Amino acid sequence: MAIFLTKESKILVQGMTGAEGVKHTRRMLAAGTEVVGGVNPRKAGQSVAFDDRSVPVFGSVREGMEATGADVSVVFVPPAFAKAAVIEAADAGIGLAVVITEGIPVHDAVAFTSYAKDKGTRIIGPNCPGLISPGQSNAGIIPADITKPGRIGLVSKSGTLTYQLMYELRDIGFSSCVGIGGDPVIGTTHIDCLQAFEDDPDTELVVLIGEIGGDAEERAAAYIREHVTKPVVGYVAGFTAPEGRTMGHAGAIVSGSSGTAQAKKAALEAVGVRVGSTPTETARLALQAIGG
């Protein structure tokens, strides 16, 4: 099994005809993902050739869903148009919208994540690498060839650390890997993924990657204490980050004693999560915990 994304998922790509959309649609198709169409109102009725197949372009998400039965959208549109794209997908009734775009204004993210939630659409992101259920489907920009299907669930704020842990734990493999994004406002949280992995019978261990800034990891620790029975191994990026400076992600900023890596590590360890001091040590702790 997997969470949020399976081999049955049918994917539309909003912005498929742009340079990034073309590049990553080709990679998703090569991974076996069922990409059933793209969305671009200016190119409706056309199609795009990808190696051994042609993918149709629709004028709207609703049109694409009606024609193909799509239930997932991956958003590769510029920041100025991301809010409208997500609202369009939510209005069409898409079940999952994966927002890859970075640089989206916070007020736009607040608006579309709230709107989508009211419409029953789950948002992954924004400013994220997407998610992958290895061997089944890949929605976003995560490399599909660095791991295999397996027993670990991964949830991460950081894209590059997602890839590193996937590679370091490739001998065990993953049920699903979810890059939730590091912006101040995101649609799916650590807690949402912890709940889904707890409910997934094929996930035996969860790797949780956080980073400085905010209190998401502390809230995840509180959730783990009350609701998670499976082992969790963690890593928090940013132990050497200077106070008051944004580091990489818009949400990764330390203010005083709030949001520090050490505070997050302490909160997680207090509920039994083993926290590595480096990504490689985290992978070793995960291997020990799962008996690999």
Secondary structure as UniProt FT lines:
FT   TURN            7..8
FT   STRAND          10..14
FT   TURN            15..17
FT   HELIX           19..30
FT   TURN            31..32
FT   STRAND          34..39
FT   HELIX           41..43
FT   TURN            44..45
FT   STRAND          47..50
FT   TURN            51..52
FT   STRAND          53..58
FT   HELIX           61..68
FT   STRAND          72..75
FT   HELIX           79..92
FT   STRAND          96..99
FT   HELIX           106..119
FT   STRAND          122..124
FT   STRAND          130..133
FT   TURN            134..136
FT   STRAND          137..140
FT   TURN            144..145
FT   STRAND          149..156
FT   HELIX           159..168
FT   TURN            169..172
FT   STRAND          174..179
FT   HELIX           190..199
FT   TURN            201..202
FT   STRAND          205..211
FT   HELIX           216..227
FT   STRAND          232..237
FT   TURN            239..240
FT   TURN            243..244
FT   TURN            250..251
FT   TURN            256..257
FT   HELIX           261..269
FT   TURN            270..272
FT   STRAND          274..276
FT   HELIX           279..290
//
